[in-house]
Amino acid sequence: MEPLDTLGRPLRALRISVTDRCNFRCTYCMPKEVFGPDYPFLPREALLSFEEITRLVRIFAGLGVTKLRLTGGEPLMRRELASLVRMLAAVPSIEDLALTTNGALLPDQAAALHDAGLKRLTVSLDTLRPDRFRALSDTDLPLSRVLEGLTAARAAGFSRLKLNCVLQRGVNEDEILDLAAFARERGHSLRFIEFMDVGTTNGWRMESVVPAAEVHRRLHERWPLEPVDAPRGAVAREWRYRDGQGELGLIASVTAPFCRGCDRARLSADGHLYTCLFAGEGLDLKAFLRSGHTDADLASLLAFHWKRRDDHYSELRHGATPGLPKVEMSRIGG
């Protein structure tokens, strides 16, 4: 029996963080003043091995999971990642295998990932302005490197790339039309994401949120849009341009929460299971993996844990949640 949580939600999607390290220091995720040179990142032995990740995925698949997404940190910083992709692509019942990246390491890895069986790529792109990119990512890596990654991914066979843009009031909302035009011209699917209060280090304020409704209005005035039926469990409201030049998505987890349709779990790089992006604590699966428990034991544990799930943080955001502890996004991949 596939488990349902307390709100009747099945378990269909699993996001897997393969590392807590990143080569960017984006202000809304890993600000340098917190994640500086002395930050205690996880040692190698604390990470789940590829074999442990694959074992867990097989168990999750038995509980109904069909979609996987590899995240970080920056997942391309995990050595030999294509080997993990190949292992996961061979797991029965997994229908979709995707990866989210900042794109800077794609020029060297896109072909190997595609050949290993990765089906989809999502690349974060918050600006098209080199100076603003440097400020937002707080890195010496140039914007051109990310754009080269997009080109390399297309050449490797990823025919339809997704671009994720986190909008912040007073930071990059003046590029909404520019980013949309860029995606339209190149055949990419762009998703605008409301700035969320993930973790505790990004200085989130409601005043910094650019509501999805405002984004839709500005885009619709320039290029008329029409709605698209989204697949089950989708977090983005999907739209297509009426002129036929592509689609885009709007993720409004702050102003229009979609908790009731959330069917995803998150596995951190050190093997903790989180049932919400805004969770404060996770279930230590690594300890169970490394203490001799059988697959049946682990399946029972996961099913029991999911059945107790009652997370709906975004629906409660304006209530009693502001002071609650939350895991940092770099640990569970957003």
N, C-alpha and C positions, 0 to 999 in steps of 0.2 A: 504494500500500500504506500502510495506517495503521500508524505505528510503535508498537512495544512496547518498554518499558524492560527493564533487565536482570532484573527480577523478573516480567516478563510482563504489566505493567500498561499499558493503552492510555491515550491522551491524550483525555479527553472534556470536561473542564471547564477554564475559564480565568477567573481572578479578575483584574480590571483595576483597579489603583489610579489614580485620575485626579488626585489631589493628595496631597501629604504634609502639608497643613495641616489643622488641626482647631480648632473653637471650644470644645472641652472639653479638660481636662487630667487625664483619668482616671489614677489612680495605677498601674494595671496596664498602661498603654499609653504615655502621654505625660506622665510626672510633671513638674510645673512646675519642679522644681529642675534638670531637664535641658533641657526644652523651654520655656525662659523667653523673655523679650522679645528677647534677643540671639541666639536660636537661628537658625542659617543655613538657613532653609527654601529650597527650590528656587526659583530665579528663573523667570519665565514662559517664557523661551526654552529652559530645560532640560526642560520638560514635553513629552511627546508631544502633538502636535496631534490634534484629532479625526480629521482625515484619516489621520494616521499610525496611530492606534489602529484605525480601521476597516480600513485596508489589512492590518494584522497579523491582525485577526480573520478576514478573508477567507482568509488563508493558513492560520491555525489551523483554520478550518472544513474546509479541504481535507485536513487531517491527522486529522480525526475529532472535533474539538471541536463540541459541540452546545449546551453550557450556558455562559452568561456571567454573571458577577456583578460589578457596579461597586462599588468600595470606595474607601477613602482611607487615611489621614486621614479627614476627613469629606467624602464625595463631593459633597454638596450645596453645598460651598463653591467648587466649580469652576463658573465662569460659563458660562451657556447650556448647562447639562448636558442639558437636554431635547433639544437639537439632536443631541448625541452619541447619545442613546437612539434617536432617530429614524433615524439613520444605521445603527446596529447592528441595529435591528429589521428592517431591509431586507436584511440579509445572508442569503442562502440557507443552509439547513441549520442555522441557529441556532434551536433549539426552545424554549429557556428563557432569558429575559433578566431578571435580578433585580438588586436593589441593597440594600446594607446601610448603615444610617444611624443616627445618634444621635437623629434625629427632631426636633431643635429647629428646623430650617428647613423641615420638611414642610408646615406650614400655608400657606406661600406657594408651594410647588412641587409638591405632590402631584398636583394636577389636570393640570398641564402634563406631568409625567412619565407619567401614565397615558395621556393623549391621544397622547403620542409613541410609545407602544408598550411601555412597561415592564410586565412581566407580574406580578412579585412584589416585595414589600417585606419586609425584615427590619429591625426596630427594636431597638436595644440598650436594655435596661431592667433595671438591676441592683438597684433598690430602689423602693419605693412611698412612702418616707418623705422629705418635702422636705428636712429637715435632713441626713439621710444622703446624699441625692442631691447636695446642694451639696458635701459633703465628698468624696464619691467622684469626682465629675466636676470638682471644683475650678474651678467656673465661676459667674458671676453669673446665668446663665440658669436659670430655675426649672424644677422638675419639671413644673409645669403646662404649660409650653411643649411638652414632649415628649408629654404626654397630649393636648394640642390637635392635635399632629401625627398621632397615631393616629386621632383623630376626623376630621381632614381627609382622611387617606388612605382611610378607609372611605367617606366622602362622595364621594371622587373615583372610586371604583369598585374599589378594592383590597379585595375581599370577604373574603379570608383573609390576615391579617397574621401574620407570625412575630415573636416576641419572643425576644431572646437575653439570657440572664442569666449572667454570670460569677460563680460563687460563690467566696468566700474565707472560710476558717475564721476565726471571730472578727470578721468584718466584716458579712456579710449572710446567713449561712446560717440565721439565725432567721426569715427571711422566705420560706422555701421554700413553705410552705402559703399564705401571703398572696398571693404572686405567682401561684401556681397557681390560686387562687380567682379572682383578677383576670382571668386569661386565660380560665378556664372561663366566667365570667359574660359576657364580651364576645365569645366566639367566636374568640379568638386562639389560635394554636399556639405554646406556650412551649417553649423549649429551654434546659435548664440545662447550662452548660459548665464543665468542670473548669478551674481556674486553671492556666494553662500557662506554661512558662519560655520564652516568646517574647522575643527580643531580650535585652538585657543591663541594662536600666534599671528593671525593675519589682520588684526585690527578691524574686524568686520563691524560695519554700522549699517542700519537700514537705509540711511541717507545715501549710501554708496551704491545701492541696488538700482539698476536700470530695468524697470519692469518689462516683461516680455510683451505686454500689450502695447507699450510705447514703441518697442522695436518693430513689432508687426505694423503699426500705423505708419512709421517712417518708411519701411520697405514697401508697403502696399501703395503708398502715394507715388513711389518711384516706379515700381514694377508690380502691377496688380497680381494678387495671390489668390489661390483657392485651396481649401483644406484637402488633405490626403488622409485616408484611413490608416491609422498606425497599427502595427502588429501588437498582439497581446504582450503586456509587460513593458512597452516602450515608454521611456521617460520624456521624450520630446514630442511636442505637438508638431506634426509635419504639415508642410505647405509646399505647393508647387507654383512656379511662375506660370501665369496664364499664357505667356508667349512661348512656352515650351522649353525654355532655357534653364532647366534644372529644378532642384528642390532645395528646401532648407528646413531646419528644425529650430524650435524655440523651447528651451528647458526652463520652466518657471517654478522651480521647487520652493522659492520664497513666496511669490505672490499667488501661485495657484498649485498648492501641494498635490502630489500624486501618490501619496503614501498607500492608499487603498489598493493600488495596482502593483505595488512593489514586490517583485518575486526574486530578488537577488540577495545573495550573501557575499561576504568579502573575507578573503583569506590573506592575512598579513604575511610578510616575508619570513617572520619567525614563527609562523604556524598558529596564530590566533584567529579564531573565527569571529567575525563581527556581523551582526544581523541588521545593522543600520549604518549609514555613512556617518551619522552623528552619535554613534555609540561611545560610551565611556570605557567599557570593559569588553574583553573578548574571551572566548573559551579556548584554553590552551590545548589544541589538538596535537601539537608536537610532543607534549609529554605523553599522551596516549600512544602516539605512533612509536615512540622510542622505549616503551615499557612492555612490549610484547603482546599488546591486545590484537585480537583477530579483526578481520574486515567486518565480520558480523557484529562484533562489539562496537566498532566505530560507527557502523551504520545505525545501530540502535541509539547510540549516544547522539548522533547528528539528528536523527528523527525526533528524539525526545526534546532536544534543544530547540529545534525549529517549531515544534508544536507549542512550545511555551512563548514563542516570539509575539510581542505585542507592540513593537516599535511603530510609531507614527509621529516622529519628532517634528517634521515640518508643519503638521497640522496643529501642533502645540506651541510653535515657536513664540507666539505672542503671549503665552501663558507663563508657566512655571519653569521654562527651560533655560533662560539666559545664563544662569549661574552653574549649570550642570557641567561636569568634566566631560571632555570629548577627546577622542583619539585624533592625532594629527593626520592630515590628509596624506602626507608623504608615507605614512605607515600602511595605508590601505588603498591608495591609488585613486581616490575620488570616485 
